[in-house]
Amino acid sequence: MLDALLAYGLILLWGFAMIWVGILVGSTLRSVEAVNGVMFTTMFPITFLANTFAPPEGMPSWLRTIAEWNPISSLVQAVRELWGNTPPAPPDAAWPLQHPVLMTVVWTLGITAVIAPLALRSFQRRTSD
């Protein structure tokens, strides 16, 4: 039960970080279509360059490295482990997949710490004109 709640908490924390990304992009670009295009063309490949749909173990080494260090991979691995849907990452997996809960928290706090001030500044610039 506690693991399930922790998984939901990680998803909410990730969503909070992604809201700041959306605010930054939305405050920077001029049209809804541009925001939609930028968000789709960045988030779509990032999602597929993770362990979301395929395990990294079968990927070429260069792609496996990208997939294992992708922040979405940490989130996916953490949620799968906490919900009991998968065993822990294999011993040869990268550090973020061996410690996915910690890395998800680190990624989300890092993304928020970098993007939130930029988003606030962009929003203030956009609304003060």
MMTF fields as JSON, N, C-alpha, C and O atoms, coordinates in Angstrom:
{
  "mmtfVersion": "1.0.0",
  "mmtfProducer": "UNKNOWN",
  "numBonds": 515,
  "numAtoms": 516,
  "numGroups": 129,
  "numChains": 1,
  "numModels": 1,
  "chainsPerModel": [1],
  "groupsPerChain": [129],
  "chainIdList": ["A"],
  "bondAtomList": [4, 2, 8, 6, 12, 10, 16, 14, 20, 18, 24, 22, 28, 26, 32, 30, 36, 34, 40, 38, 44, 42, 48, 46, 52, 50, 56, 54, 60, 58, 64, 62, 68, 66, 72, 70, 76, 74, 80, 78, 84, 82, 88, 86, 92, 90, 96, 94, 100, 98, 104, 102, 108, 106, 112, 110, 116, 114, 120, 118, 124, 122, 128, 126, 132, 130, 136, 134, 140, 138, 144, 142, 148, 146, 152, 150, 156, 154, 160, 158, 164, 162, 168, 166, 172, 170, 176, 174, 180, 178, 184, 182, 188, 186, 192, 190, 196, 194, 200, 198, 204, 202, 208, 206, 212, 210, 216, 214, 220, 218, 224, 222, 228, 226, 232, 230, 236, 234, 240, 238, 244, 242, 248, 246, 252, 250, 256, 254, 260, 258, 264, 262, 268, 266, 272, 270, 276, 274, 280, 278, 284, 282, 288, 286, 292, 290, 296, 294, 300, 298, 304, 302, 308, 306, 312, 310, 316, 314, 320, 318, 324, 322, 328, 326, 332, 330, 336, 334, 340, 338, 344, 342, 348, 346, 352, 350, 356, 354, 360, 358, 364, 362, 368, 366, 372, 370, 376, 374, 380, 378, 384, 382, 388, 386, 392, 390, 396, 394, 400, 398, 404, 402, 408, 406, 412, 410, 416, 414, 420, 418, 424, 422, 428, 426, 432, 430, 436, 434, 440, 438, 444, 442, 448, 446, 452, 450, 456, 454, 460, 458, 464, 462, 468, 466, 472, 470, 476, 474, 480, 478, 484, 482, 488, 486, 492, 490, 496, 494, 500, 498, 504, 502, 508, 506, 512, 510],
  "bondOrderList": [1, 1, 1, 1, 1, 1, 1, 1, 1, 1, 1, 1, 1, 1, 1, 1, 1, 1, 1, 1, 1, 1, 1, 1, 1, 1, 1, 1, 1, 1, 1, 1, 1, 1, 1, 1, 1, 1, 1, 1, 1, 1, 1, 1, 1, 1, 1, 1, 1, 1, 1, 1, 1, 1, 1, 1, 1, 1, 1, 1, 1, 1, 1, 1, 1, 1, 1, 1, 1, 1, 1, 1, 1, 1, 1, 1, 1, 1, 1, 1, 1, 1, 1, 1, 1, 1, 1, 1, 1, 1, 1, 1, 1, 1, 1, 1, 1, 1, 1, 1, 1, 1, 1, 1, 1, 1, 1, 1, 1, 1, 1, 1, 1, 1, 1, 1, 1, 1, 1, 1, 1, 1, 1, 1, 1, 1, 1, 1],
  "groupList": [{"groupName": "MET", "atomNameList": ["N", "CA", "C", "O"], "elementList": ["N", "C", "C", "O"], "formalChargeList": [0, 0, 0, 0], "bondAtomList": [1, 0, 2, 1, 3, 2], "bondOrderList": [1, 1, 2], "singleLetterCode": "M", "chemCompType": "L-PEPTIDE LINKING"}, {"groupName": "LEU", "atomNameList": ["N", "CA", "C", "O"], "elementList": ["N", "C", "C", "O"], "formalChargeList": [0, 0, 0, 0], "bondAtomList": [1, 0, 2, 1, 3, 2], "bondOrderList": [1, 1, 2], "singleLetterCode": "L", "chemCompType": "L-PEPTIDE LINKING"}, {"groupName": "ASP", "atomNameList": ["N", "CA", "C", "O"], "elementList": ["N", "C", "C", "O"], "formalChargeList": [0, 0, 0, 0], "bondAtomList": [1, 0, 2, 1, 3, 2], "bondOrderList": [1, 1, 2], "singleLetterCode": "D", "chemCompType": "L-PEPTIDE LINKING"}, {"groupName": "ALA", "atomNameList": ["N", "CA", "C", "O"], "elementList": ["N", "C", "C", "O"], "formalChargeList": [0, 0, 0, 0], "bondAtomList": [1, 0, 2, 1, 3, 2], "bondOrderList": [1, 1, 2], "singleLetterCode": "A", "chemCompType": "L-PEPTIDE LINKING"}, {"groupName": "TYR", "atomNameList": ["N", "CA", "C", "O"], "elementList": ["N", "C", "C", "O"], "formalChargeList": [0, 0, 0, 0], "bondAtomList": [1, 0, 2, 1, 3, 2], "bondOrderList": [1, 1, 2], "singleLetterCode": "Y", "chemCompType": "L-PEPTIDE LINKING"}, {"groupName": "GLY", "atomNameList": ["N", "CA", "C", "O"], "elementList": ["N", "C", "C", "O"], "formalChargeList": [0, 0, 0, 0], "bondAtomList": [1, 0, 2, 1, 3, 2], "bondOrderList": [1, 1, 2], "singleLetterCode": "G", "chemCompType": "PEPTIDE LINKING"}, {"groupName": "ILE", "atomNameList": ["N", "CA", "C", "O"], "elementList": ["N", "C", "C", "O"], "formalChargeList": [0, 0, 0, 0], "bondAtomList": [1, 0, 2, 1, 3, 2], "bondOrderList": [1, 1, 2], "singleLetterCode": "I", "chemCompType": "L-PEPTIDE LINKING"}, {"groupName": "TRP", "atomNameList": ["N", "CA", "C", "O"], "elementList": ["N", "C", "C", "O"], "formalChargeList": [0, 0, 0, 0], "bondAtomList": [1, 0, 2, 1, 3, 2], "bondOrderList": [1, 1, 2], "singleLetterCode": "W", "chemCompType": "L-PEPTIDE LINKING"}, {"groupName": "PHE", "atomNameList": ["N", "CA", "C", "O"], "elementList": ["N", "C", "C", "O"], "formalChargeList": [0, 0, 0, 0], "bondAtomList": [1, 0, 2, 1, 3, 2], "bondOrderList": [1, 1, 2], "singleLetterCode": "F", "chemCompType": "L-PEPTIDE LINKING"}, {"groupName": "VAL", "atomNameList": ["N", "CA", "C", "O"], "elementList": ["N", "C", "C", "O"], "formalChargeList": [0, 0, 0, 0], "bondAtomList": [1, 0, 2, 1, 3, 2], "bondOrderList": [1, 1, 2], "singleLetterCode": "V", "chemCompType": "L-PEPTIDE LINKING"}, {"groupName": "SER", "atomNameList": ["N", "CA", "C", "O"], "elementList": ["N", "C", "C", "O"], "formalChargeList": [0, 0, 0, 0], "bondAtomList": [1, 0, 2, 1, 3, 2], "bondOrderList": [1, 1, 2], "singleLetterCode": "S", "chemCompType": "L-PEPTIDE LINKING"}, {"groupName": "THR", "atomNameList": ["N", "CA", "C", "O"], "elementList": ["N", "C", "C", "O"], "formalChargeList": [0, 0, 0, 0], "bondAtomList": [1, 0, 2, 1, 3, 2], "bondOrderList": [1, 1, 2], "singleLetterCode": "T", "chemCompType": "L-PEPTIDE LINKING"}, {"groupName": "ARG", "atomNameList": ["N", "CA", "C", "O"], "elementList": ["N", "C", "C", "O"], "formalChargeList": [0, 0, 0, 0], "bondAtomList": [1, 0, 2, 1, 3, 2], "bondOrderList": [1, 1, 2], "singleLetterCode": "R", "chemCompType": "L-PEPTIDE LINKING"}, {"groupName": "GLU", "atomNameList": ["N", "CA", "C", "O"], "elementList": ["N", "C", "C", "O"], "formalChargeList": [0, 0, 0, 0], "bondAtomList": [1, 0, 2, 1, 3, 2], "bondOrderList": [1, 1, 2], "singleLetterCode": "E", "chemCompType": "L-PEPTIDE LINKING"}, {"groupName": "ASN", "atomNameList": ["N", "CA", "C", "O"], "elementList": ["N", "C", "C", "O"], "formalChargeList": [0, 0, 0, 0], "bondAtomList": [1, 0, 2, 1, 3, 2], "bondOrderList": [1, 1, 2], "singleLetterCode": "N", "chemCompType": "L-PEPTIDE LINKING"}, {"groupName": "PRO", "atomNameList": ["N", "CA", "C", "O"], "elementList": ["N", "C", "C", "O"], "formalChargeList": [0, 0, 0, 0], "bondAtomList": [1, 0, 2, 1, 3, 2], "bondOrderList": [1, 1, 2], "singleLetterCode": "P", "chemCompType": "L-PEPTIDE LINKING"}, {"groupName": "GLN", "atomNameList": ["N", "CA", "C", "O"], "elementList": ["N", "C", "C", "O"], "formalChargeList": [0, 0, 0, 0], "bondAtomList": [1, 0, 2, 1, 3, 2], "bondOrderList": [1, 1, 2], "singleLetterCode": "Q", "chemCompType": "L-PEPTIDE LINKING"}, {"groupName": "HIS", "atomNameList": ["N", "CA", "C", "O"], "elementList": ["N", "C", "C", "O"], "formalChargeList": [0, 0, 0, 0], "bondAtomList": [1, 0, 2, 1, 3, 2], "bondOrderList": [1, 1, 2], "singleLetterCode": "H", "chemCompType": "L-PEPTIDE LINKING"}],
  "groupTypeList": [0, 1, 2, 3, 1, 1, 3, 4, 5, 1, 6, 1, 1, 7, 5, 8, 3, 0, 6, 7, 9, 5, 6, 1, 9, 5, 10, 11, 1, 12, 10, 9, 13, 3, 9, 14, 5, 9, 0, 8, 11, 11, 0, 8, 15, 6, 11, 8, 1, 3, 14, 11, 8, 3, 15, 15, 13, 5, 0, 15, 10, 7, 1, 12, 11, 6, 3, 13, 7, 14, 15, 6, 10, 10, 1, 9, 16, 3, 9, 12, 13, 1, 7, 5, 14, 11, 15, 15, 3, 15, 15, 2, 3, 3, 7, 15, 1, 16, 17, 15, 9, 1, 0, 11, 9, 9, 7, 11, 1, 5, 6, 11, 3, 9, 6, 3, 15, 1, 3, 1, 12, 10, 8, 16, 12, 12, 11, 10, 2],
  "groupIdList": [1, 2, 3, 4, 5, 6, 7, 8, 9, 10, 11, 12, 13, 14, 15, 16, 17, 18, 19, 20, 21, 22, 23, 24, 25, 26, 27, 28, 29, 30, 31, 32, 33, 34, 35, 36, 37, 38, 39, 40, 41, 42, 43, 44, 45, 46, 47, 48, 49, 50, 51, 52, 53, 54, 55, 56, 57, 58, 59, 60, 61, 62, 63, 64, 65, 66, 67, 68, 69, 70, 71, 72, 73, 74, 75, 76, 77, 78, 79, 80, 81, 82, 83, 84, 85, 86, 87, 88, 89, 90, 91, 92, 93, 94, 95, 96, 97, 98, 99, 100, 101, 102, 103, 104, 105, 106, 107, 108, 109, 110, 111, 112, 113, 114, 115, 116, 117, 118, 119, 120, 121, 122, 123, 124, 125, 126, 127, 128, 129],
  "secStructList": [7, 2, 2, 2, 2, 2, 2, 2, 2, 2, 2, 2, 2, 2, 2, 2, 2, 2, 2, 2, 2, 2, 2, 2, 2, 2, 2, 2, 1, 1, 1, 2, 2, 2, 2, 2, 2, 2, 2, 2, 2, 2, 2, 2, 2, 2, 2, 2, 6, 6, 6, 1, 1, 1, 7, 4, 4, 4, 1, 7, 2, 2, 2, 2, 2, 2, 2, 2, 2, 7, 2, 2, 2, 2, 2, 2, 2, 2, 2, 2, 2, 2, 6, 6, 1, 1, 7, 7, 7, 7, 6, 6, 1, 7, 2, 2, 2, 2, 1, 2, 2, 2, 2, 2, 2, 2, 2, 2, 2, 2, 2, 2, 2, 2, 2, 2, 2, 2, 2, 2, 2, 2, 2, 2, 2, 2, 2, 2, 7],
  "xCoordList": [0.821, 0.0, 0.865, 0.625, 1.873, 2.761, 3.55, 3.771, 3.975, 4.697, 3.822, 4.288, 2.565, 1.65, 1.481, 1.479, 1.343, 1.217, 2.493, 2.437, 3.648, 4.917, 5.0, 5.481, 4.54, 4.543, 3.655, 4.052, 2.471, 1.593, 2.236, 2.109, 2.924, 3.619, 4.71, 4.891, 5.438, 6.465, 5.857, 6.405, 4.721, 4.034, 3.588, 3.732, 3.051, 2.639, 3.84, 3.764, 4.942, 6.147, 6.656, 7.054, 6.646, 7.065, 6.134, 6.586, 4.836, 3.87, 4.113, 3.974, 4.475, 4.775, 5.955, 5.921, 6.993, 8.152, 7.764, 8.222, 6.924, 6.521, 5.606, 5.576, 4.871, 4.054, 4.955, 4.627, 6.087, 7.012, 7.585, 7.776, 7.858, 8.333, 7.255, 7.552, 6.004, 4.897, 4.714, 4.426, 4.877, 4.761, 5.872, 5.628, 7.08, 8.191, 7.942, 8.083, 7.576, 7.34, 6.151, 6.204, 5.077, 3.888, 4.121, 3.512, 4.999, 5.293, 6.288, 6.359, 7.049, 8.083, 7.538, 7.886, 6.693, 6.189, 4.917, 4.231, 4.618, 3.512, 2.16, 1.129, 2.138, 0.842, 0.678, 1.65, -0.558, -0.882, -0.335, 0.149, -0.405, 0.084, 1.59, 2.084, 2.305, 3.762, 4.096, 4.995, 3.376, 3.59, 3.324, 4.118, 2.208, 1.862, 2.934, 3.317, 3.409, 4.434, 5.739, 6.335, 6.185, 7.435, 7.318, 8.212, 6.235, 6.067, 5.974, 6.546, 5.267, 5.128, 6.464, 6.845, 7.174, 8.416, 9.551, 10.553, 9.412, 10.422, 10.007, 10.82, 8.763, 8.329, 8.151, 8.402, 7.731, 7.518, 8.813, 8.821, 9.907, 11.14, 11.717, 12.267, 11.598, 12.133, 11.433, 12.07, 10.13, 9.378, 9.824, 9.922, 10.093, 10.51, 11.982, 12.389, 12.787, 14.187, 14.342, 15.286, 13.423, 13.421, 13.038, 12.876, 12.9, 12.493, 10.978, 10.466, 10.274, 8.821, 8.202, 7.283, 8.68, 8.076, 8.957, 8.458, 10.263, 11.191, 12.275, 12.743, 12.676, 13.751, 15.085, 15.388, 15.876, 17.141, 18.173, 19.121, 17.999, 18.998, 19.191, 20.288, 18.175, 18.285, 18.706, 18.789, 18.969, 19.32, 20.819, 21.603, 21.227, 22.664, 23.241, 22.515, 24.517, 25.116, 24.925, 24.661, 25.05, 24.893, 23.453, 23.222, 22.483, 21.077, 20.693, 19.881, 21.279, 21.011, 21.458, 20.755, 22.613, 23.102, 22.126, 21.807, 21.652, 20.671, 19.398, 18.871, 18.912, 17.667, 17.804, 16.887, 18.923, 19.088, 19.261, 18.907, 19.791, 19.981, 18.848, 18.88, 17.861, 16.687, 15.854, 15.576, 15.455, 14.666, 13.343, 12.857, 12.77, 11.511, 11.759, 10.889, 12.928, 13.25, 13.283, 12.809, 13.841, 13.862, 12.446, 12.126, 11.598, 10.21, 9.492, 8.812, 9.634, 8.964, 9.448, 8.644, 10.759, 11.312, 10.837, 10.484, 10.824, 10.38, 8.922, 8.582, 8.076, 6.648, 6.422, 5.633, 7.101, 6.95, 7.382, 6.704, 8.504, 8.974, 8.034, 7.698, 7.609, 6.751, 5.374, 4.771, 4.883, 3.6, 3.747, 2.754, 4.987, 5.221, 5.078, 4.804, 5.26, 5.084, 6.365, 6.321, 7.489, 8.756, 9.77, 9.691, 10.716, 11.785, 12.728, 12.658, 13.597, 14.58, 15.422, 15.499, 16.041, 16.87, 18.015, 18.475, 18.471, 19.593, 20.865, 20.988, 21.806, 23.03, 23.871, 24.628, 23.745, 24.537, 23.841, 24.358, 22.681, 21.96, 22.673, 23.415, 22.434, 23.032, 22.472, 21.409, 23.201, 22.856, 21.431, 20.752, 20.945, 19.574, 18.506, 17.468, 18.736, 17.742, 17.9, 16.964, 19.057, 19.24, 18.697, 18.394, 18.576, 18.04, 16.983, 17.143, 15.913, 14.982, 14.175, 13.873, 13.826, 13.037, 13.873, 13.421, 15.084, 15.98, 16.241, 16.181, 16.529, 16.835, 15.625, 15.782, 14.429, 13.24, 13.077, 12.748, 13.307, 13.229, 14.315, 14.042, 15.532, 16.629, 16.32, 16.474, 15.881, 15.55, 14.46, 14.59, 13.384, 12.267, 12.641, 12.267, 13.378, 13.805, 14.79, 14.743, 15.684, 16.636, 15.957, 16.274, 15.019, 14.283, 13.509, 13.51, 12.854, 12.08, 12.983, 12.653, 14.113, 15.034, 15.584, 15.818, 15.79, 16.328, 15.223, 15.368, 14.126, 13.09, 12.152, 11.743, 11.795, 10.817, 11.241, 10.428, 12.473, 12.855, 12.823, 12.428, 13.24, 13.186, 11.745, 11.443, 10.862, 9.449, 8.819, 8.055, 9.129, 8.582, 9.066, 8.291, 10.353, 10.894, 10.262, 9.921, 10.106, 9.483, 8.032, 7.562, 7.319, 5.917, 5.793, 4.927, 6.646, 6.602, 6.921, 6.286, 7.905, 8.253, 7.085, 6.778, 6.446, 5.331, 4.114, 3.445, 3.819, 2.625, 2.845, 1.875, 4.101, 4.339, 4.393, 4.365, 4.469, 4.532, 3.197, 3.097],
  "yCoordList": [-1.2, 0.0, 1.264, 2.202, 1.264, 2.429, 2.595, 3.715, 1.468, 1.541, 2.123, 2.912, 1.735, 2.259, 3.77, 4.504, 4.228, 5.67, 6.411, 7.526, 5.791, 6.409, 6.524, 7.532, 5.51, 5.563, 6.704, 7.459, 6.829, 7.946, 9.29, 10.246, 9.363, 10.587, 10.95, 12.122, 9.941, 10.193, 10.71, 11.606, 10.136, 10.599, 12.051, 12.853, 12.386, 13.775, 14.722, 15.833, 14.276, 15.099, 15.327, 16.439, 14.281, 14.412, 15.375, 16.225, 15.232, 16.139, 17.58, 18.475, 17.82, 19.176, 19.759, 20.918, 18.95, 19.418, 19.695, 20.673, 18.842, 19.021, 20.227, 20.824, 20.587, 21.803, 23.022, 23.92, 23.053, 24.17, 24.224, 25.302, 23.049, 23.015, 23.591, 24.385, 23.19, 23.708, 25.207, 25.899, 25.713, 27.155, 27.897, 28.935, 27.365, 28.004, 28.034, 29.079, 26.899, 26.851, 27.73, 28.461, 27.662, 28.46, 29.951, 30.736, 30.354, 31.78, 32.294, 33.496, 31.391, 31.791, 31.908, 32.835, 30.977, 30.953, 31.784, 32.055, 32.177, 33.11, 32.463, 33.094, 31.223, 30.631, 29.257, 28.585, 28.866, 27.55, 26.458, 25.433, 26.663, 25.672, 25.47, 24.346, 26.553, 26.455, 25.686, 24.845, 25.975, 25.261, 23.778, 22.937, 23.458, 22.065, 21.376, 20.242, 22.041, 21.459, 21.206, 20.138, 22.189, 22.041, 20.943, 20.107, 20.941, 19.931, 18.526, 17.585, 18.382, 17.06, 16.584, 15.43, 17.466, 17.035, 16.8, 16.175, 17.286, 16.979, 15.801, 14.916, 15.776, 14.725, 13.37, 12.335, 13.359, 12.101, 11.291, 10.123, 11.868, 11.074, 10.731, 9.645, 11.645, 11.365, 10.156, 9.335, 10.043, 8.903, 7.605, 6.573, 7.65, 6.442, 6.117, 4.977, 7.074, 6.823, 6.506, 6.96, 5.736, 5.328, 3.852, 3.188, 3.365, 1.971, 1.819, 0.815, 2.803, 2.82, 1.668, 1.022, 1.396, 0.395, -0.813, -1.868, -0.672, -1.782, -1.786, -0.723, -2.961, -3.007, -2.584, -2.966, -1.812, -1.327, -2.431, -2.237, -3.578, -4.648, -5.107, -5.534, -5.031, -5.465, -4.379, -4.625, -3.197, -2.065, -2.042, -2.583, -1.416, -1.202, -0.381, 0.375, -0.525, 0.081, 1.591, 2.121, 2.299, 3.753, 4.149, 5.117, 3.393, 3.682, 3.259, 3.913, 2.167, 1.712, 2.761, 3.02, 3.358, 4.407, 5.574, 6.077, 6.003, 7.101, 6.704, 7.48, 5.508, 5.053, 4.929, 5.294, 4.426, 4.223, 5.523, 5.589, 6.549, 7.833, 8.814, 9.947, 8.397, 9.219, 9.353, 8.342, 10.554, 10.711, 9.947, 9.518, 9.775, 9.02, 7.555, 6.9, 7.03, 5.644, 5.434, 4.412, 6.397, 6.289, 6.258, 5.44, 7.157, 7.197, 5.892, 5.338, 5.401, 4.167, 2.992, 2.192, 2.891, 1.784, 1.871, 0.853, 3.069, 3.245, 2.829, 2.101, 3.29, 2.973, 1.474, 0.866, 0.885, -0.561, -1.354, -2.3, -0.973, -1.683, -1.484, -2.44, -0.248, 0.032, -0.622, -0.996, -0.759, -1.429, -2.936, -3.648, -3.429, -4.867, -5.469, -6.662, -4.664, -5.149, -5.661, -6.278, -5.424, -5.856, -6.041, -5.371, -6.938, -7.05, -5.851, -5.092, -5.679, -4.597, -4.737, -5.811, -3.651, -3.635, -4.631, -4.906, -5.17, -6.113, -5.44, -4.218, -6.222, -5.639, -4.839, -3.956, -5.139, -4.394, -3.123, -2.432, -2.813, -1.587, -0.372, -0.481, 0.771, 2.019, 2.374, 1.898, 3.209, 3.594, 4.132, 3.778, 4.982, 5.496, 4.411, 4.578, 3.313, 2.237, 1.308, 0.591, 1.31, 0.518, 1.248, 0.617, 2.549, 3.386, 4.323, 5.543, 3.773, 4.608, 5.601, 6.695, 5.248, 6.18, 7.414, 8.545, 7.19, 8.307, 9.156, 10.384, 8.511, 9.272, 10.038, 11.128, 9.493, 10.225, 11.493, 12.553, 11.38, 12.562, 13.568, 14.765, 13.098, 13.988, 14.664, 15.878, 13.877, 14.457, 15.513, 16.606, 15.196, 16.141, 17.416, 18.518, 17.256, 18.452, 19.27, 20.5, 18.589, 19.297, 20.03, 21.186, 19.358, 19.998, 21.204, 22.266, 21.032, 22.127, 23.287, 24.448, 22.977, 24.036, 24.849, 26.05, 24.213, 24.925, 25.63, 26.793, 24.927, 25.434, 26.433, 27.398, 26.239, 27.121, 28.588, 29.438, 28.926, 30.346, 30.9, 32.045, 30.078, 30.518, 30.729, 31.689, 29.833, 29.952, 31.19, 31.901, 31.45, 32.633, 33.917, 34.852, 33.956, 35.14, 35.336, 36.458, 34.247, 34.333, 34.766, 35.583, 34.219, 34.592, 36.058, 36.763, 36.526, 37.922, 38.852, 39.894, 38.476, 39.278, 39.316, 40.362, 38.193, 38.101, 38.897, 39.525, 38.882, 39.558, 41.034, 41.781, 41.474, 42.885, 43.756, 44.982, 43.157, 43.945, 44.472, 45.148],
  "zCoordList": [0.0, 0.0, 0.0, -0.761, 0.87, 0.945, -0.351, -0.812, -0.939, -2.212, -3.314, -4.137, -3.325, -4.349, -4.186, -5.174, -2.963, -2.715, -3.094, -3.612, -2.835, -3.235, -4.753, -5.271, -5.464, -6.932, -7.426, -8.313, -6.862, -7.244, -6.914, -7.679, -5.779, -5.413, -6.409, -6.738, -6.89, -7.896, -9.194, -9.836, -9.571, -10.787, -10.622, -11.544, -9.46, -9.204, -9.198, -9.723, -8.604, -8.587, -10.003, -10.35, -10.82, -12.224, -12.963, -13.73, -12.724, -13.353, -12.969, -13.803, -11.715, -11.254, -12.036, -12.451, -12.233, -13.003, -14.452, -15.042, -15.023, -16.419, -16.6, -17.676, -15.571, -15.64, -15.836, -16.612, -15.137, -15.295, -16.703, -17.265, -17.268, -18.66, -19.575, -20.468, -19.35, -20.15, -19.999, -20.976, -18.787, -18.563, -19.306, -19.921, -19.246, -19.95, -21.457, -22.093, -22.018, -23.465, -23.837, -24.826, -23.048, -23.337, -23.215, -23.943, -22.3, -22.134, -23.159, -23.417, -23.739, -24.695, -26.112, -26.843, -26.493, -27.87, -28.0, -27.014, -29.215, -29.446, -29.708, -29.478, -30.182, -30.53, -29.902, -29.557, -29.767, -29.222, -30.134, -29.652, -31.414, -32.37, -32.219, -32.301, -32.002, -31.825, -30.551, -30.547, -29.478, -28.219, -28.415, -27.992, -29.057, -29.305, -30.144, -29.853, -31.162, -32.02, -31.283, -31.416, -30.506, -29.758, -28.71, -28.583, -27.97, -26.925, -27.516, -26.967, -28.615, -29.229, -29.793, -29.599, -30.487, -31.118, -30.12, -30.468, -28.896, -27.88, -27.006, -26.739, -26.559, -25.637, -26.319, -25.702, -27.559, -28.271, -28.374, -27.985, -28.882, -28.959, -27.589, -27.406, -26.625, -25.291, -24.686, -24.026, -24.906, -24.386, -25.045, -24.381, -26.339, -27.036, -26.815, -27.035, -26.391, -26.069, -24.59, -23.943, -24.069, -22.67, -22.601, -23.624, -21.399, -21.217, -21.167, -20.673, -21.673, -21.613, -22.378, -21.875, -23.578, -24.438, -24.709, -25.099, -24.508, -24.768, -23.698, -23.29, -23.241, -22.237, -22.849, -23.979, -22.131, -22.677, -22.914, -23.675, -22.274, -22.396, -23.845, -24.204, -24.667, -26.047, -27.018, -28.221, -26.523, -27.386, -27.665, -26.885, -28.782, -29.0, -27.841, -27.195, -27.582, -26.385, -26.319, -25.24, -27.44, -27.414, -27.085, -26.361, -27.622, -27.359, -25.95, -25.295, -25.492, -24.124, -23.109, -22.132, -23.336, -22.434, -22.387, -21.31, -23.546, -23.593, -22.852, -22.055, -23.116, -22.495, -20.983, -20.247, -20.519, -19.079, -18.312, -17.134, -18.941, -18.265, -18.543, -18.063, -19.302, -19.596, -18.312, -17.667, -17.93, -16.703, -16.733, -15.686, -17.891, -17.973, -17.64, -17.066, -17.99, -17.655, -16.145, -15.647, -15.419, -13.957, -13.4, -12.538, -13.901, -13.442, -13.756, -12.893, -14.972, -15.378, -14.538, -14.06, -14.359, -13.56, -12.117, -11.522, -11.549, -10.164, -9.994, -9.062, -10.885, -10.78, -10.975, -10.251, -11.936, -12.154, -10.931, -10.53, -10.341, -9.15, -7.971, -7.272, -7.749, -6.594, -6.726, -5.72, -7.927, -8.136, -8.266, -8.418, -8.207, -8.262, -9.642, -9.77, -10.681, -12.051, -12.681, -13.746, -12.058, -12.636, -11.52, -10.49, -11.714, -10.714, -10.823, -11.79, -9.849, -9.95, -11.215, -11.812, -11.605, -12.813, -12.671, -11.562, -13.8, -13.737, -13.227, -13.296, -12.719, -12.138, -13.133, -12.731, -14.426, -15.407, -15.892, -16.769, -15.332, -15.707, -15.116, -14.14, -15.721, -15.232, -13.855, -13.458, -13.147, -11.783, -11.642, -10.678, -12.572, -12.413, -12.405, -11.764, -13.097, -13.108, -11.914, -11.563, -11.292, -10.08, -8.852, -7.839, -8.935, -7.847, -8.425, -8.369, -8.977, -9.742, -8.908, -9.385, -7.695, -6.872, -6.553, -6.733, -6.082, -5.771, -7.009, -6.943, -8.136, -9.349, -9.877, -10.427, -9.72, -10.139, -9.313, -9.845, -8.023, -7.159, -7.551, -7.646, -7.778, -8.171, -9.506, -9.638, -10.5, -11.81, -11.686, -12.237, -10.965, -10.901, -10.146, -10.548, -9.057, -8.321, -9.15, -9.136, -9.872, -10.73, -11.869, -12.147, -12.533, -13.625, -13.106, -13.727, -11.969, -11.387, -10.978, -11.219, -10.365, -9.915, -11.077, -10.938, -12.211, -13.375, -14.161, -14.54, -14.402, -15.313, -14.645, -15.291, -13.378, -12.726, -12.738, -13.102, -12.357, -12.43, -13.854, -14.073, -14.82, -16.214, -16.66, -17.369, -16.244, -16.61, -15.972, -16.625, -14.72, -14.044, -14.707, -14.907, -15.045, -15.708, -17.08, -17.454, -17.833, -19.149, -19.039, -19.83, -18.057, -17.871, -17.479, -17.995, -16.573, -16.168, -17.325, -17.485, -18.13, -19.315, -20.286, -20.859, -20.465, -21.421, -20.958, -21.778, -19.673, -19.16, -18.856, -18.723, -18.744, -18.423, -19.687, -19.584, -20.847, -22.095, -22.52, -23.544]
}
